[in-house]
Amino acid sequence: MRAPSRPRAAWHAVAAIVRSLGRRPSPAVAGVVVGALLTAVAVVFASSGQTGPSSNTSVAASGTRVVEVSLVGMRIRPGTVEVAPGARVVLRV
């Protein structure tokens, strides 16, 4: 038998805590707990995206920086573009 995955282990832990209380929590408390857990999962997935400098950039002979921008999975790639103040930037979508 394989070890449980992290989300499954978390649900088992929550279920064990609820069983140890000896009674069912009210629907309002259960809703708040489920909402907090889903928010935590969403934050983990959102923060696990691409980080670091973009590889879709080029610098033209005139000193203009050209950046290829795309929308992937409801996220804009690259997430950040660093440019010197006063530099000309062209975004290609």
Buried (B, 14 or more C-beta within 10 A) or exposed (E): EEEEEEEEEBEEEEEEEBEEEEEEEEEEEEEEBEEEBEEEEEEEEEEEEEEEEBEEBEEEEEEEBBBBEEEEEEEEBBEEBEEEEEEEEEEEE
